Amino acid sequence: MAEILHASENTFDSILKDNKLVLVDFWATWCGPCRMVAPIMEQLAQHYEGKVRIAKVDVDENPGLASKFGIMSIPTVILFQDGQSVLKDVGARSFENYCEMIDAKL
């Protein structure tokens, strides 16, 4: 089973540096739509294993990262390529929608 990385303010930069493409899910435990997206992130991790890393950032535990990337609503998913934010989507989306984001940069 593919691993989802749980990023923190201490590990975030190294995750981006160590992986060409990283899809990051900014979420919180109390967020209903975030709980709907969680199994989709698991699917994406399996589907893109070896091509794209999937990471999650709990915005309550990492407010500095939420602020740095302008997270105003959750879930927010940002695709990073070579350490730079290249695509951003706010709100719960389908597996197919996230695949389109990723496929656009593969």
One Martini backbone bead per residue (centre of mass of N, CA, C, O) as a GRO file, in nm:
protein
  106
    1MET     BB    1   0.097   0.037   0.022
    2ALA     BB    2   0.071   0.356  -0.006
    3GLU     BB    3   0.217   0.644   0.114
    4ILE     BB    4   0.124   0.893   0.341
    5LEU     BB    5   0.224   1.203   0.415
    6HIS     BB    6   0.292   1.379   0.726
    7ALA     BB    7   0.308   1.705   0.739
    8SER     BB    8   0.522   1.961   0.858
    9GLU     BB    9   0.701   2.236   0.930
   10ASN     BB   10   0.967   2.048   0.943
   11THR     BB   11   0.904   1.856   0.660
   12PHE     BB   12   0.800   2.000   0.403
   13ASP     BB   13   1.055   2.089   0.239
   14SER     BB   14   1.175   1.799   0.208
   15ILE     BB   15   0.943   1.679   0.049
   16LEU     BB   16   0.969   1.868  -0.194
   17LYS     BB   17   1.274   1.811  -0.255
   18ASP     BB   18   1.242   1.477  -0.281
   19ASN     BB   19   1.000   1.559  -0.489
   20LYS     BB   20   0.867   1.641  -0.786
   21LEU     BB   21   0.568   1.538  -0.703
   22VAL     BB   22   0.316   1.706  -0.489
   23LEU     BB   23   0.024   1.627  -0.312
   24VAL     BB   24  -0.157   1.859  -0.104
   25ASP     BB   25  -0.354   1.818   0.193
   26PHE     BB   26  -0.554   2.052   0.342
   27TRP     BB   27  -0.661   1.994   0.684
   28ALA     BB   28  -0.916   1.868   0.928
   29THR     BB   29  -1.079   1.681   1.166
   30TRP     BB   30  -1.360   1.867   1.163
   31CYS     BB   31  -1.382   1.821   0.848
   32GLY     BB   32  -1.603   1.683   0.641
   33PRO     BB   33  -1.482   1.711   0.350
   34CYS     BB   34  -1.207   1.594   0.436
   35ARG     BB   35  -1.317   1.306   0.495
   36MET     BB   36  -1.398   1.260   0.194
   37VAL     BB   37  -1.098   1.291   0.076
   38ALA     BB   38  -0.918   1.076   0.215
   39PRO     BB   39  -0.977   0.820   0.031
   40ILE     BB   40  -0.873   0.959  -0.228
   41MET     BB   41  -0.580   0.986  -0.139
   42GLU     BB   42  -0.532   0.684  -0.121
   43GLN     BB   43  -0.587   0.624  -0.419
   44LEU     BB   44  -0.369   0.812  -0.534
   45ALA     BB   45  -0.127   0.675  -0.401
   46GLN     BB   46  -0.167   0.413  -0.561
   47HIS     BB   47  -0.196   0.514  -0.859
   48TYR     BB   48   0.093   0.707  -0.818
   49GLU     BB   49   0.305   0.519  -0.756
   50GLY     BB   50   0.629   0.658  -0.823
   51LYS     BB   51   0.523   0.966  -0.924
   52VAL     BB   52   0.350   1.059  -0.663
   53ARG     BB   53   0.316   1.245  -0.379
   54ILE     BB   54   0.131   1.221  -0.076
   55ALA     BB   55   0.006   1.487   0.132
   56LYS     BB   56  -0.055   1.602   0.473
   57VAL     BB   57  -0.210   1.899   0.634
   58ASP     BB   58  -0.266   2.013   0.947
   59VAL     BB   59  -0.384   2.328   1.016
   60ASP     BB   60  -0.390   2.319   1.333
   61GLU     BB   61  -0.078   2.213   1.359
   62ASN     BB   62   0.001   2.415   1.080
   63PRO     BB   63  -0.037   2.744   1.054
   64GLY     BB   64   0.211   2.835   0.885
   65LEU     BB   65   0.136   2.683   0.624
   66ALA     BB   66  -0.141   2.801   0.580
   67SER     BB   67  -0.038   3.090   0.554
   68LYS     BB   68   0.180   3.059   0.329
   69PHE     BB   69  -0.068   2.930   0.124
   70GLY     BB   70  -0.354   3.066   0.169
   71ILE     BB   71  -0.548   2.915   0.369
   72MET     BB   72  -0.912   2.957   0.394
   73SER     BB   73  -1.002   2.670   0.293
   74ILE     BB   74  -1.146   2.346   0.355
   75PRO     BB   75  -1.028   2.178   0.133
   76THR     BB   76  -0.686   2.201   0.014
   77VAL     BB   77  -0.520   2.152  -0.303
   78ILE     BB   78  -0.169   2.111  -0.381
   79LEU     BB   79   0.053   2.128  -0.652
   80PHE     BB   80   0.391   2.022  -0.664
   81GLN     BB   81   0.675   2.138  -0.864
   82ASP     BB   82   0.981   2.157  -0.776
   83GLY     BB   83   0.861   2.322  -0.504
   84GLN     BB   84   0.616   2.440  -0.670
   85SER     BB   85   0.328   2.596  -0.713
   86VAL     BB   86   0.082   2.496  -0.982
   87LEU     BB   87  -0.183   2.388  -0.823
   88LYS     BB   88  -0.525   2.481  -0.714
   89ASP     BB   89  -0.782   2.343  -0.484
   90VAL     BB   90  -1.113   2.406  -0.361
   91GLY     BB   91  -1.247   2.149  -0.223
   92ALA     BB   92  -1.430   1.884  -0.288
   93ARG     BB   93  -1.329   1.611  -0.491
   94SER     BB   94  -1.264   1.394  -0.726
   95PHE     BB   95  -1.060   1.163  -0.843
   96GLU     BB   96  -1.063   1.274  -1.134
   97ASN     BB   97  -0.985   1.567  -1.069
   98TYR     BB   98  -0.706   1.497  -0.947
   99CYS     BB   99  -0.598   1.352  -1.197
  100GLU     BB  100  -0.600   1.599  -1.381
  101MET     BB  101  -0.394   1.761  -1.225
  102ILE     BB  102  -0.163   1.557  -1.244
  103ASP     BB  103  -0.160   1.494  -1.556
  104ALA     BB  104  -0.080   1.793  -1.636
  105LYS     BB  105   0.234   1.728  -1.495
  106LEU     BB  106   0.345   1.440  -1.618
   0.00000   0.00000   0.00000
